[in-house]
Amino acid sequence: MARVRLENVTKQYEDVTAVDDVSMEIEDGEFVTFVGPSGCGKSTTMETVAGLTKPTDGRVYIGDDDVTTLAPKDRGVAMVFQNIALFPHMDVFENISFGLRLRTYDDEEIQRRVEQAADIVQLEGMLDRMPDEMSGGQRQRVAIARAIVRNPDVFLMDEPLANLDAKLRVHMRTELQRLHRELGTTIIYVTHDQAEAMTMSDRIAVLNAGKLQQIAPPLECYNEPANLFVAGFIGSPSMNFAEGTLDESGLETANFRVDVDPERIPGATVGDEITLGVRPEDVHLSRDADALGQATDPIDARTDVLEPMGDEIFVYLLLAEGIERSMEEDPASSSDQLLMSVTPDTDVSENQDVDVVLDRSKIHLFETESGEALCHGLTDRSERESGTTATETEADS
Ligand code: ADP
């Protein structure tokens, strides 16, 4: 087991900066997932830890050792990739033990390690199977067992579940969590799938265009995204955004107004361009507003498309400007729309005029230009005295 530390790691490929000044510390035994859209630098960052890529700048440490220039085999890491390369002419035992035999362990030790690893990934009784007699999930487990037998300090996994079907992927997520619990080894995991990242990790590192956006526990990224990118990337469906300008008493957007004392927003001044963010589950029909601690004033809307998901209904709303545009048969722009999620028993239909409100305690404000978060949750003074919200914590800290 070991701690992993990246210090100002940059990787430059001619005109592409694949990794841009990334620093982070991963604790011994921690499960950290690198997540972000395709091409954001997840794999390259991991490859600098694996030793498959040498950073153009910066240092990589595993434990107390500077491994920046060390060969992969000398780093105490084991890797599992998306494309499982099992030897087709070898059975499971031979596939799992291949690396050990290269390292000249004696037969007894090899047998012991392979049986233990097969047990952990639940492949007991399958050691004499050939790869083509196994399912995709079983083959992936062989690949993981092959990594386990090496007894690494750090596991590096690059989209190991990407080629599996949806059901198996969900199952393997649980298996990997169990594996982590049993082995206690540091795991760095790469995925573009934010649901995978959210469900498995102790912390997630969100990357965009080679830059680290936020590294925090999944729920912190969800509830207190550091910037607009994280807010939009984490959570499905995505957060709603509306751009506006701050005046003396609140934020005015094209379709609605939210009252807020500018002095309550750390770092903001009147006249600033601010983007409001609110998740679909924090948009409510006005008639349900009583259940909320604090709601915004009602916002005029018209229901557009409904998507019943079984456990909830996604309601696409057109706001005032969007309704006007739709009458002129112009496409509505995204700021004229709002996605609301309601419980499946909600009485709502398409093309219905409704009033909606936003849960003030769940409103996020971001600086439009830089994208940086300003606050999470709005409160007024009277609630400030009794309540606790993210805004209060931030304002006080
Ligand atoms: P991700 O894993 O997030 O999809 P990568 O780390 O694979 O992203 O790639 C980050 C960026 O670096 C991409 O723009 C990619 O095209 C570029 N890149 C990666 N490897 C190389 C390489 N060997 N040569 C040139 N460009 C590369």
Residues whose N, C-alpha, C, O or C-beta is under 5 A from the ligand:
A	BS01	ADP	Y13 V16 A18 P37 S38 G39 C40 G41 K42 S43 T44 T45
